[in-house]
Amino acid sequence: MPTDPLARGAAIDYLRRIGTSGGSGPDVPAAVHRTFREQTGMSFSRWRYAARMRIARDMLAGFAKPSAVARRLGYAHLPTFSSAFTRFHGLSPRDYQERETRRP
């Protein structure tokens, strides 16, 4: 999370809107985009993608069904979510969940 108040506010606003019809949120000023890159090493859009994939990971570890996770994060189609998750984590949602359930 960035420490700059405007950038942090944009991040929190985005997190609150995930999975809603306003999920992408309003446009953010260029200064916020610059601050995100400076403080997180990622563009705002990359940070949003990473945030969604981390939330997905946590939900899957909590035994949520992949289809429910996809819907909650605003993906209209499970295969689209599955592809994004696999690209980010290197495992499919189901493989990740199976690996997590085997841990003691």
Backbone torsions as a table, in degrees:
resi	resn	phi	psi	omega
1	MET	NA	137.4	175.4
2	PRO	-71.4	156.9	178.9
3	THR	-95.7	-20.9	178.1
4	ASP	-59.5	130.8	-176.4
5	PRO	-57.6	-40.7	179.5
6	LEU	-68.5	-43.6	179.9
7	ALA	-67.2	-41.8	178.3
8	ARG	-62.7	-41.1	177.6
9	GLY	-61.8	-41.2	177.8
10	ALA	-63.8	-39.2	179.7
11	ALA	-65.9	-46.5	-179.6
12	ILE	-64.1	-41.5	177.7
13	ASP	-60.1	-43.8	178.5
14	TYR	-61.4	-46.7	-178.2
15	LEU	-61.7	-37.0	178.2
16	ARG	-67.1	-28.6	-175.1
17	ARG	-94.1	-5.4	-177.8
18	ILE	-55.7	130.6	176.3
19	GLY	84.5	-1.7	177.1
20	THR	-99.2	170.2	179.7
21	SER	-64.4	-23.1	176.5
22	GLY	-98.7	28.3	-172.6
23	GLY	-56.7	-31.4	-179.6
24	SER	-78.4	-19.4	177.8
25	GLY	74.0	175.5	179.9
26	PRO	-72.9	162.9	175.2
27	ASP	-63.4	143.4	178.5
28	VAL	-109.0	149.5	-178.6
29	PRO	-63.2	155.9	179.4
30	ALA	-57.4	-33.7	179.6
31	ALA	-61.3	-36.5	178.4
32	VAL	-67.3	-41.7	177.3
33	HIS	-59.9	-44.6	178.5
34	ARG	-62.7	-43.7	-179.3
35	THR	-62.6	-41.5	177.6
36	PHE	-57.9	-47.4	-178.9
37	ARG	-62.5	-43.6	-178.8
38	GLU	-65.6	-42.1	-172.2
39	GLN	-92.9	-21.9	-178.8
40	THR	-116.8	-14.6	-176.0
41	GLY	79.3	6.4	-179.7
42	MET	-129.9	153.2	170.3
43	SER	-69.6	162.1	178.6
44	PHE	-60.5	-40.8	-179.8
45	SER	-66.6	-38.8	176.8
46	ARG	-65.8	-39.9	178.0
47	TRP	-62.0	-42.3	179.0
48	ARG	-61.5	-43.4	178.2
49	TYR	-61.9	-46.8	179.8
50	ALA	-62.3	-40.5	178.9
51	ALA	-61.5	-45.2	178.8
52	ARG	-61.9	-40.9	-179.0
53	MET	-70.2	-32.4	176.5
54	ARG	-71.4	-38.9	175.6
55	ILE	-63.7	-42.6	177.9
56	ALA	-59.2	-45.6	179.5
57	ARG	-57.8	-45.9	-178.8
58	ASP	-65.9	-39.2	178.5
59	MET	-66.6	-41.4	178.3
60	LEU	-65.1	-39.0	177.6
61	ALA	-65.2	-24.7	176.9
62	GLY	-89.4	15.2	173.7
63	PHE	74.6	19.3	173.8
64	ALA	-71.8	145.8	177.6
65	LYS	-69.6	141.8	178.2
66	PRO	-53.3	-38.3	180.0
67	SER	-65.7	-36.9	177.9
68	ALA	-68.7	-39.2	178.0
69	VAL	-63.4	-45.4	179.8
70	ALA	-57.5	-48.0	179.8
71	ARG	-62.7	-44.3	-177.4
72	ARG	-61.5	-33.6	-178.1
73	LEU	-91.4	5.7	173.7
74	GLY	90.1	12.4	176.6
75	TYR	-86.0	127.5	-179.6
76	ALA	-75.9	-25.3	-175.6
77	HIS	-131.8	132.6	179.5
78	LEU	-57.3	-42.9	179.9
79	PRO	-60.8	-34.0	178.2
80	THR	-66.3	-45.4	176.6
81	PHE	-61.8	-46.1	-177.9
82	SER	-59.5	-41.9	178.2
83	SER	-63.8	-44.4	179.9
84	ALA	-64.1	-44.0	-179.8
85	PHE	-62.6	-44.7	-179.4
86	THR	-63.2	-41.7	177.6
87	ARG	-60.7	-41.4	-175.2
88	PHE	-77.0	-45.9	-172.6
89	HIS	-100.3	-13.9	-179.9
90	GLY	81.1	4.1	176.5
91	LEU	-138.0	150.3	174.2
92	SER	-70.2	160.1	177.6
93	PRO	-55.4	-43.0	-178.9
94	ARG	-66.3	-43.1	178.2
95	ASP	-63.1	-41.0	178.0
96	TYR	-61.3	-46.0	-178.6
97	GLN	-63.8	-42.3	178.2
98	GLU	-62.6	-41.8	178.0
99	ARG	-62.3	-41.3	-179.1
100	GLU	-68.4	-34.6	-178.4
101	THR	-75.0	-17.2	177.5
102	ARG	-84.3	-13.8	-179.4
103	ARG	-71.8	142.5	-179.1
104	PRO	-68.5	NA	NA
